[in-house]
């Protein structure tokens, strides 16, 4: 096993123990978050922009993911005030799908595990130079010509996996966006949706224009992470599945 200062690789190939442990824990927590997050979304498959959003307010997007999709199941509201105004809610006339109880609890627990794992990974990657040396693209690499060349090379033939660093430009861009953009946004928007956190730190939701906006950004980040996971697994299979799995589980690619 190589020390942290080895940049995350062992003996020139494979991954260090700390990389393998954080990768495994992160993958398990991310899969749990994806499953429970989808169950939560099924209870209310509508997204809004702003501070408030419910079945009686205009929606930004509605997703066909459960029987709650476009149900149209509300009775006509009747006058409830002397001036002819209507009540702020209506009576639901359909059998709602709602598994929010266990899904939110497990989602919250998995989120803390992913956060702890991610912080441990970043700390080790920063201390050993793995982040700077292997993951974040250098300024000279961020050129449209080089990115396009890498895309064309992947379309022509998926390169054989080395079972660890060095990574190509597309890999660096993907890992950087996931680690330094999508993952932090997921954490901040998740906290911004929490009623307890909102009560103590209302500015978090205000950063996104409201808790419903934070929920929409949270969903977009989840979609990007899910897309990354699909592409990541596909590339692992196409570029040398056995070599990649050995490198990530046993720490050696041969």
Long-range contacts (C-beta under 8 A, 24 or more apart in sequence): 1-251, 3-128, 4-124, 4-127, 4-128, 4-130, 5-127, 5-128, 5-129, 6-128, 7-128, 7-129, 7-130, 7-133, 7-134, 7-165, 8-125, 8-128, 8-130, 8-134, 8-164, 8-165, 9-164, 9-165, 10-164, 10-251, 10-252, 11-252, 13-162, 13-163, 13-164, 13-247, 13-252, 13-253, 13-254, 14-163, 14-164, 14-246, 14-247, 14-250, 14-251, 14-252, 14-253, 15-163, 15-164, 15-247, 15-248, 15-251, 16-251, 17-251, 18-120, 18-121, 18-124, 19-121, 19-124, 19-130, 19-248, 20-248, 20-249, 20-251, 22-117, 22-118, 22-120, 22-121, 22-124, 23-248, 25-113, 25-117, 26-114, 26-117, 26-118, 26-121, 28-113, 29-110, 29-111, 29-113, 29-114, 29-117, 30-114, 30-225, 30-229, 32-106, 32-107, 32-110, 33-107, 33-110, 33-111, 33-114, 33-222, 34-222, 34-225, 34-226, 34-229, 36-103, 36-104, 36-106, 36-107, 36-110, 37-107, 37-222, 38-65, 39-99, 39-100, 39-103, 40-100, 40-103, 40-104, 40-107, 41-65, 41-219, 42-66, 42-68, 42-97, 42-99, 43-68, 43-96, 43-97, 43-98, 43-99, 43-100, 43-103, 44-68, 45-69, 47-212, 47-215, 47-216, 47-219, 48-212, 48-213, 48-215, 48-216, 49-209, 49-210, 49-212, 49-213, 49-216, 50-209, 50-210, 50-212, 50-213, 51-205, 51-209, 51-210, 51-211, 51-212, 51-213, 52-210, 52-212, 53-212, 53-215, 55-90, 56-88, 56-89, 56-90, 60-216, 61-216, 66-97, 67-94, 67-95, 67-97, 68-96, 68-97, 111-187, 111-190, 115-187, 118-179, 118-183, 121-179, 122-179, 130-165, 131-179, 133-165, 134-165, 134-166, 134-167, 134-172, 135-167, 135-172, 135-175, 135-176, 135-179, 136-172, 136-176, 136-180, 137-169, 137-172, 137-173, 137-176, 141-169, 141-172, 147-173, 158-235, 158-238, 158-239, 159-239, 160-239, 160-240, 161-236, 161-239, 161-240, 161-243, 161-244, 161-247, 161-253, 162-243, 162-253, 163-240, 163-243, 163-244, 163-246, 163-247, 163-248, 163-252, 163-253, 163-254, 164-247, 164-253, 174-228, 174-231, 174-232, 177-224, 177-228, 178-225, 178-228, 182-221, 182-224, 182-225, 182-228, 183-225, 185-217, 185-218, 185-221, 186-218, 186-221, 186-222, 186-225, 188-214, 189-214, 189-215, 189-217, 189-218, 189-221, 190-218, 193-218
